[in-house]
Amino acid sequence: MRIMNEVSYLGARSDEIDTLALDDPDLGKYPVAYIIEVGWWTMSDREAAGLRAYLQKGGFVIVDDFKIRGFNGGAGNGGDGWENFEANMKRVLPDVRFFEMDASHPIYHVFFEIKSLDLVPQAYNVGRPIFRGVYEDNDPKKRLMMIINYNTDISQFWEWSGRGLRPIDDTNEAYKLGVNYVLYGLTH
């Protein structure tokens, strides 16, 4: 949020984080929601209905930080990866389709120019990061409702910024993605 306040007049709070359940009526007060670790994700029917309502009313969701099935990071098995996320999303939007994103999409040009999605590698897994989107009515010509960062952890690069744990160039690209995601979610 500090970066957002540097590059915009957003006035975002950086001193506290609001964590809400998906069925919390206050979720609708926030135009952008950020969800992580969806490989472990479980939700109630009320939460699925809450997320559905949020998306249908114009909410934008950023999904980040989930790994391939069976990943073992020392604190469990890493969840069931994409399969778990997809099963839960089908409870939210039964006909949901996930579209592969490419660098030509406006989300990658709303503030920073991101010319390639071959960036921000997963710190733990091999393979390239995968970026997918969920569109209103499964139509890529309509509103992008959700951006999904799979096999990468964009927020880890933010979290560890300035500590020398990740290359500066990768950290900068992660910040660019975050700024673009939030500004896109606020303006579309």
C-alpha positions in Angstrom: 0.0 0.0 0.0 3.0 2.3 0.5 3.8 1.9 -3.2 0.2 2.6 -4.1 0.4 5.9 -2.1 3.6 6.8 -3.8 2.3 6.4 -7.3 -1.3 7.6 -6.8 -3.7 9.6 -4.7 -5.4 6.5 -3.4 -4.7 7.3 0.2 -4.5 3.6 1.1 -3.9 2.6 4.8 -0.7 0.8 5.2 -0.8 0.5 9.0 -3.5 -2.2 9.2 -5.1 -5.0 7.2 -8.7 -5.8 7.2 -9.3 -9.5 7.0 -12.9 -10.5 6.2 -14.7 -13.8 5.6 -16.2 -14.2 2.2 -19.7 -14.0 3.7 -19.1 -10.9 5.7 -21.4 -8.1 4.4 -18.6 -5.6 4.8 -16.7 -7.3 2.0 -18.9 -5.2 -0.4 -17.3 -2.0 1.0 -14.0 -3.0 -0.7 -13.8 -2.8 -4.5 -10.7 -5.1 -4.5 -10.2 -8.3 -2.5 -7.0 -10.2 -2.1 -7.0 -13.9 -1.4 -4.0 -16.1 -0.8 -3.1 -19.8 -0.1 -6.2 -21.1 -2.0 -4.6 -24.6 -2.3 -5.8 -25.1 1.3 -9.0 -23.2 0.7 -12.3 -24.5 2.1 -15.5 -22.5 2.2 -19.0 -22.9 3.4 -22.0 -22.5 1.2 -22.5 -19.1 2.7 -19.0 -18.0 1.8 -19.4 -19.3 -1.7 -22.6 -17.3 -2.0 -20.9 -14.3 -0.5 -18.1 -14.4 -3.0 -20.5 -14.9 -5.9 -22.5 -11.9 -4.8 -19.3 -9.8 -4.4 -18.1 -10.7 -7.9 -21.5 -10.1 -9.5 -21.8 -6.7 -7.9 -18.6 -5.6 -9.4 -15.9 -6.7 -6.9 -12.5 -7.6 -8.3 -10.4 -10.4 -6.7 -6.7 -11.0 -6.8 -5.7 -14.6 -6.1 -2.1 -15.2 -5.2 0.3 -17.5 -3.5 -0.7 -21.0 -4.3 1.5 -23.8 -5.3 1.4 -27.1 -7.2 -0.4 -30.0 -5.6 1.5 -31.8 -2.9 4.1 -29.1 -2.5 5.8 -29.5 0.9 7.1 -26.3 2.3 7.8 -27.7 5.7 4.4 -26.9 7.2 2.2 -29.5 5.6 1.6 -30.8 2.2 0.8 -27.5 0.5 -2.8 -28.3 -0.2 -4.3 -29.6 -3.4 -3.1 -26.8 -5.6 -5.1 -25.9 -8.7 -7.6 -28.7 -8.3 -8.8 -27.5 -4.9 -9.1 -23.9 -6.1 -11.0 -24.9 -9.2 -13.4 -27.1 -7.2 -14.2 -24.3 -4.8 -14.6 -21.7 -7.6 -17.1 -24.1 -9.3 -19.2 -23.7 -6.1 -19.0 -19.9 -6.5 -19.6 -19.8 -10.2 -20.7 -23.3 -11.4 -19.9 -22.6 -15.1 -16.6 -20.8 -14.4 -13.9 -21.0 -17.0 -10.3 -20.0 -16.5 -8.6 -18.1 -19.3 -4.9 -18.0 -19.8 -3.8 -14.3 -19.6 -1.3 -12.8 -21.9 0.7 -9.6 -21.7 -1.6 -7.8 -24.2 -4.5 -7.6 -21.6 -5.2 -4.1 -20.3 -4.5 -5.1 -16.7 -0.8 -5.3 -17.7 -0.8 -1.7 -19.0 -3.1 0.2 -16.7 -0.2 2.0 -15.0 3.1 0.2 -15.6 3.9 -1.4 -19.0 4.4 -5.1 -18.4 5.5 -6.6 -21.7 6.0 -10.2 -20.7 4.5 -12.6 -18.1 7.7 -14.6 -17.9 8.5 -12.9 -14.6 8.4 -13.3 -10.8 9.3 -17.0 -10.6 8.0 -19.2 -7.8 10.5 -19.2 -5.0 9.7 -22.8 -4.1 8.6 -24.7 -7.2 10.1 -25.3 -10.6 8.2 -24.1 -13.6 7.0 -20.8 -14.9 4.3 -18.7 -13.2 0.8 -19.0 -14.7 -1.6 -16.1 -14.9 -5.3 -16.8 -15.5 -8.4 -14.7 -15.4 -12.1 -15.2 -14.7 -14.5 -13.0 -16.8 -18.1 -12.0 -16.4 -20.2 -14.6 -18.2 -17.1 -16.4 -19.2 -16.6 -13.8 -22.0 -13.1 -12.3 -22.3 -14.7 -9.3 -24.0 -16.5 -8.5 -20.7 -15.2 -7.5 -17.3 -12.3 -9.3 -15.8 -13.5 -10.2 -12.3 -10.6 -12.2 -11.0 -6.8 -12.3 -11.7 -5.1 -15.5 -10.6 -1.4 -15.9 -10.0 -0.6 -19.6 -10.0 2.7 -21.2 -9.3 4.0 -17.9 -8.1 3.8 -15.8 -5.0 3.8 -12.1 -5.9 3.2 -11.0 -2.4 6.3 -12.8 -1.2 8.4 -10.5 -3.2 6.7 -7.5 -1.6 7.0 -9.0 1.8 10.7 -9.7 1.5 11.5 -6.5 -0.4 14.7 -4.8 0.7 15.9 -7.9 2.7 18.1 -9.3 0.0 16.1 -12.6 -0.2 14.9 -12.1 -3.8 16.5 -10.3 -6.7 15.6 -6.6 -6.9 14.5 -6.9 -10.6 12.0 -9.6 -9.6 10.8 -7.6 -6.7 10.3 -4.5 -8.9 8.2 -6.6 -11.3 6.1 -7.9 -8.5 5.4 -4.4 -7.3 4.4 -3.4 -10.9 1.9 -6.3 -11.0 0.4 -5.3 -7.7 0.0 -1.7 -8.6 -1.6 -2.6 -12.0 -3.9 -5.1 -10.4 -5.2 -2.7 -7.8 -5.6 0.2 -10.2 -7.3 -2.1 -12.7 -9.7 -3.4 -10.0 -10.6 0.2 -9.0 -11.2 1.4 -12.5 -12.9 -1.4 -14.2 
